[in-house]
Amino acid sequence: MVGYTPDGAFADYVAVSPALIVPKPANLSFMDAAAVPVAAQTAWQASFTHAKLRKGQSVLIHGAAGAIGAYAVQLAHQAGAKVIVTAYHRPHQRR
């Protein structure tokens, strides 16, 4: 994530610190790999920056099957929180 400033993500070219660069996993497309930081950072900010989630706390994550929810579950679990989730499953509709 290089930001959304005029000289950031919308620029044709950017210079970034080597510390911000990681190899793209071979099993991900470029589009999928580009989406990872957005969903993961949103989950991180919601869980730790805003909610201040800490080890030993409980967290309820709605929409755990979605992109942001899936990251939130993993991050909260890694932080040592008790994770409770909801996920919506739409049954296959017959025509």
RAURLIN-V542559 format. One record per helix or strand of 3 or more residues. SS is the DSSP state (@ for helix, = for strand). FROM is the first residue (numbers start at 1). TO is the last residue. Records with the same first field share a line. If there is no record, write none. Layout:
BEGIN
SS = FROM-TO ; FROM-TO
END
This chain:
BEGIN
@ = 18-20 ; 30-50 ; 67-78
= = 58-61 ; 82-85
END
